[in-house]
Amino acid sequence: MGSDSDPDPEDGGHPPVLPMKAKVTSMTRVNAGMDRVLSVLTAIALVAMMLHVVLHALMRFFLNSPLYGTNEIVSFWYLPVVALLGIPAAHLQKEHITVVLLVENLGRKAQNVFLVFACILGAAVSIGFAVFGFQEAMDKMSMGATAGVTDIVTWPVYFLVPLVFVVLAALYVLDIWVVARTGDPDIDPRTGQKAEAEAVGESAR
């Protein structure tokens, strides 16, 4: 009794072609895990910011004793964390705005060429931001940067900039790998399936 991977004599003795999903399976779990981590961390930052601001308002109204440095903590900690973590999360979820006006009528191969070029450019720009961000973070650490005239330490959050953009550059490289392996830029790197928007568009045809 032959296994599923045995050649089919009616098929000319060739093993069956692996589905597209199998070509990207080695990365989907990592990407799905990264997406969950980014989403959880962003949600934690949002909830913490909300609770902090509400508590600050309640204490100021009822006790006339607002929490010290709330505005600075929101501006220098919560908001940068939410904004920066949202960049790679949006990329993983294919939520960034894409303009296809110039390439939508081209063939699949031509579209892939443009996509690979865009990914290379995106990775290069991301590495540039990461290098600049790391240098800036080191400068802030050396001077012990604080929030304005307060003594609230802010320099650690600057290291999130190079970290996020290194991750983003890696995701651009992953996009190139997916296109090279599958020839389909619409594959969702978290699942190995077509991205939701593309799948809905095809099913509606």
C-alpha positions, 0 to 999 in steps of 0.5 A: 500500500503506497504512501501519499508521497509515492509516485503515481504510475498514472502520473508518469511516475512523478511525485505530486507537486507540493501545494503552495502553502507547503513552500512557505510553511517553514516561516509561517509559524515564526511570523504568526508568533511574531504577529501575536507578540507584537499585537499583545505588546501593543495592546498592553501599552494601549491599555496601560496608557488608558488606565494611567490617563484615567487614574491621573484624571480621577486623582486630579479631580477628586484628590487634587493630586495628579500623577506625576509626569503623566503627560511626559510618560504618555508622550515619551513612552506609551505613544512611541511604543504603540506607534513603533510596534504597529509598523511591523505588525501592520506589515505582517498583516498586510495592512499598509496602504499599497498603490498599484496604479502603475502595475495592476495591468502588468503581468504577474512576472513584471509585478513581481519584479517591481515588488522585489525592487520595492522590497529591496528599497524598503529593506535598505531604508529600514536598515538606514533608519535602524543605524541612525536610530541606534546612533541616536539611542546611544547618544541619548543613553550617554547623556541620560536623556529625560522627558523635558524638565522632569527626571523621568528617564526616556533614553531606553525607548530610543532603542526600540527604533533600531529594533523595530526597523531591523525587524521590518528589514527582515520582513522585507527580505521575507517578502522577497523570499516568498515571491521567489519561492511561490511567485505570488506576492499575495501570500500571507506570511503568517498563514501561507495562504493568500492574503484575506483581501486578495482571497475575497476579491478572487471569490467575488469574481 
